Amino acid sequence: MKNEAKIGVFLCECGGKISNRISLPRVNELLNYEPWAHLGIYPYPCLSPGLEAMKAKIRDKGLNRVLIGGCSPRAMKKKFTDALAPLGIEPYQVEMINLKDHVAAVHEGTPQDLAHKAAALLAGGIAGLELMEPYEPVSVPFQGPVLISGGGISGFAAARELARKGMESMLFTSAQTPDQVLAELPRTFPGSRIFSGELTELLREVFTSPLVKVLPDRPVEYVVGNVGDYRLGLRQPDGEVTEVTGSAVILALDREFVPGDYDYIGGGEKVCDLLELEERLAQGDIEAGKVVFWVNSPEHGKAAQEFATMAAWRNSLMLAQNYPEAKPTVLYPSNIPLPLTGGDLVEARGAGIAFQSYAPEVHPVVQSGYMTYFSPRDHLEHELQWDNLVVSMVPGEPVPKTQELLRWLPVYRESGGQLRKTQLKLKPEQLADETIFLTGSASEFQDLNEVLQQGKKAARGALHLREKAQKGALVSPVVVTIDQELCEGCGLCSEICPCGGVQHHKPGSGAAPHQADSHLCSGGGTCAATCPYEAVKMLNNTAQQLEARIKTVLSRMKENETLGFICNWGGMGAADLAGVKGLSYSRGVYLIPVNCLGSIDPTIFSMAFVNGANRILLAGCTPTASCHYVYGVDHSWYRVNVMKKLLSLAGLERRRITMGYVDVNQPEAFVSMVESHVDGMAQLPPINRDESTKTKLWAIHATLHRPRVRWVLGTSLRRPTEKEFSGGQVNAVDADETMLDVLREEYLASRILRSIHDRPLNPPQIARDMNEAVKKITPMLTDMAKEGRITIRGWEGGYPVYATGKA
Amino acid sequence: MIEFSIDGKEVSGQEGWTILEVAKSHGIDIPTLCYHPAVEPYGGCRLCVVEVDDGCRSRVVVSCIYPIRQGIKVLTSSDRVDNVRRWIVQLLLDEGPGSVQLQQLAKTYGVKPSRFKAAGKGQLCLLCGLCVRVCDEVVGVQGLSFGNRGLRREITSPFHAASKDCVSCGTCLYVCPTGAMEQLFDQVRG
């Protein structure tokens, strides 16, 4: 669906806040030759009278793109998009330029001068909107069973909830009968045997339901597909891979526990851990005497200790019921809250179970028959008599099978071993519905009850999706598209995607084109900026749109001014706030907002230099701590770094492109960053754009389009703090030098191509043209001729004559 | 079309518009603090009071939430309005004596330090709730809210801890009329 752009430009006076500082009639004049269909100045477009006037204009003139020159889109865009939605204007068709906080409030200068800057930014917005392609969101069907993988107990709760609501599910679990499930449960939830009565009911319902297919747990070979059509490849024992299809995926993963390390205590049979005690309890093999449960192992964290205290409480209850002489005591560290309810405590008192806290600063000491602990209450050391000592179990590592599963999904392991779904800090409207659910104690130490609730909640999420789909409202928000013609299936995009939005393809299927799962995609755009073949496109945020925007802005900028990129979060937030706080800074920096600095293709930088930029400043969030797209700003650093290398290869100053980091709450830092940049650049003359420099800039641009360069750049995108490098590199300097070698070669190749672009030349002529030694370029020429990038057109005075194109 | 007058100027509008919106669109300035076009009007600070004469009697109303009516006469700065506004500025100034905007308003309306007990010297927050409303209505999450009641009412994150919902977008910082949010922001986002 393509239609002609009819752009309406609405300029806001903001009660004088803008119109007193910027001469809006002058802006109107300056924008005379831009392709807009309507341009008007309004006192307050955001208030009801203004909105009505806007709507009337849109209806009258049939406008289909709206550009508002006013204040921050972060606060105001929603009001405009909501108001214009009844007219068929989609949110992506509305663009806002923050004239108030980026121009009017922060710069000194006459209204005429500021009008020039405002017009430049607005013209850029118009150019970007012009290239926008409208799209229709696709309605997604939601059929087939929900796939419940991982084997955690929450999966059963999910399956029951789904079955009760008439939805099919496939449950993959190693236990094939209710008894097996109960027998395996203590490994993940020690002490849960006390609930076996209630659980039996749940399990019976699941195993007998015709809607639940309980299948043996198999290693997951791959996960591909989109919401409504996820495909899991399961490796069967005979090596075959079978595929199951489902509409959503619920990952029920529980943390398994392993025996604690209590060898150092000794004591033989009398000392055991909770897992072993439970085993003995089940077999009725408990020696008479007083039992002390000691919650130790502080190295696994307080949450694990809380979990162990809970398990100790449940086991002590079972113990007290069966062995009255056991008189259990639970000794728990005082720095964790006792995870018991008031009712539990009453029950404990009735059963004769004592709870005693110890100060963790003084490690309790075990002796034969006694142990001493330091009480935080009275600062005295006390002794506790024991006949059987029970210590905590410790959380184990995820089993390899689970780890395999995680490779395919947007779930990662934290340093403590807990699993986390990648959670990007974005506004809800920017995130689509959840389609992959993570439940179970693997993400957090939780009680059995809570885990079952989680399973139920995940099932409700899936049911909600079904409900939406039945109404036809489950739409796939197209964010990223991958050109299937251009994609070579290298997989770089899915490697670096922080949200799991670019799906992996099946292993062994070769160079299959990738696809994006729009329900996982967050629109960070680093995949598009990385793709070596430039096959990935961010819809309505394409590199082409940004290019057009920048070209227009650059054409209106002076030589000593800076092109600034700000990310929608940290950079823009701080810049907006500078306006709110009435700070003021040099007006020589033109701010172009992008969603994330990581979404800027490296060719954008080179294109800017080719088109007249003399200096570029990028302001994004502080890396790792506050980047909303996890590594976006880190990725941008590498692209800037490559640009710097290329600039220095061309004999230009590396500092012509600079990165800055600023937090959303630091407008002062933003101002000092801009000022420092402007001061530092004051001595830097504009690029002398003679023929030779122009050629070099062109060559830089061509170099950054080369798949080889983009590939090497893509593989080197890692966080600067990481200590592992791709390929054979062993350290940072090595990796950097490899990058530099590649750049040097490709830059030379690009220059050669440029040199023979218009006419065939022989090596000495090319060398003269490039102002290089002949021997420096001949190996490259030979290589390029071999690769078929250039051809030999004939011979002249003993030299081959090279030309571009195929023979 | 509803026709009426503001400060003697004949204006018109549609049903559902408020006095404040029409006044602003005609370049008539009414001071506001808790009003922001991004969110629904709230009528919290009462600074935008105007006098409305509907022919029978005249009343002082809050213009940001008062819908326009046929034939009313609105006065944005009569003696009566100025008197009410002065009192409001007085009380707000005691609530947030550190705020630059309020100090300016106090100057405009000739408000002197009052006989009421003022809040702490650096106190900025006026409890206008713009941050809470913008978070809910514009961003779409509930990262922060009002806590406590009465005199101890305050803006805070749930349980005074880092909010799970907060996406640290900083929209609350942008709309805060006094800059009070800057101090609270790190607590909310964690």
Contacts between the chains, C-beta under 8 A, distances in Angstrom:
chain1	res1	chain2	res2	distance
A	15	B	24	6.1
A	15	B	27	7.3
A	15	B	29	6.8
A	43	B	24	7.1
A	43	B	25	5.1
A	43	B	26	7.5
A	43	B	27	6.3
A	44	B	21	7.7
A	44	B	24	5.5
A	44	B	25	5.4
A	44	B	37	7.2
A	46	B	37	4.0
A	46	B	38	7.6
A	47	B	21	4.2
A	47	B	24	5.9
A	47	B	25	5.8
A	47	B	37	5.9
A	48	B	13	7.6
A	48	B	14	7.3
A	48	B	16	7.0
A	48	B	17	4.5
A	48	B	18	7.5
A	48	B	21	4.8
A	49	B	13	6.3
A	49	B	17	6.5
A	49	B	21	6.1
A	49	B	22	6.2
A	49	B	25	4.1
A	50	B	25	6.2
A	52	B	14	6.6
A	72	B	174	5.7
A	74	B	138	8.0
A	74	B	169	6.5
A	74	B	170	7.4
A	74	B	171	5.1
A	74	B	174	6.2
A	75	B	36	7.3
A	75	B	38	4.4
A	75	B	134	6.4
A	75	B	138	6.1
A	75	B	171	5.5
A	75	B	174	5.3
A	75	B	175	5.8
A	76	B	37	6.8
A	76	B	38	5.4
A	78	B	38	7.2
A	78	B	137	7.8
A	78	B	138	5.0
A	79	B	37	6.5
A	79	B	38	5.6
A	79	B	138	7.8
A	425	B	166	7.8
A	425	B	167	4.5
A	425	B	168	5.8
A	426	B	167	5.9
A	427	B	139	5.4
A	427	B	140	6.0
A	427	B	141	7.4
A	427	B	167	5.7
A	427	B	169	6.3
A	428	B	139	7.8
A	428	B	140	4.3
A	428	B	141	6.2
A	429	B	140	5.9
A	569	B	168	7.6
A	569	B	169	6.5
A	569	B	170	7.6
A	573	B	169	7.1
A	573	B	170	3.9
A	573	B	173	7.0
A	573	B	174	7.5
A	576	B	170	7.8
A	576	B	174	5.4
A	577	B	170	7.1
A	577	B	173	5.6
A	577	B	174	6.5
A	580	B	173	7.7
A	580	B	174	6.1
A	581	B	179	6.9
A	626	B	168	6.6
A	628	B	167	7.5
A	628	B	168	7.7
A	664	B	168	6.5
A	664	B	169	7.3
A	664	B	170	3.7
A	664	B	173	6.8
A	664	B	185	8.0
A	665	B	170	6.6
A	665	B	173	6.2
A	665	B	182	6.0
A	665	B	185	5.0
A	665	B	186	7.1
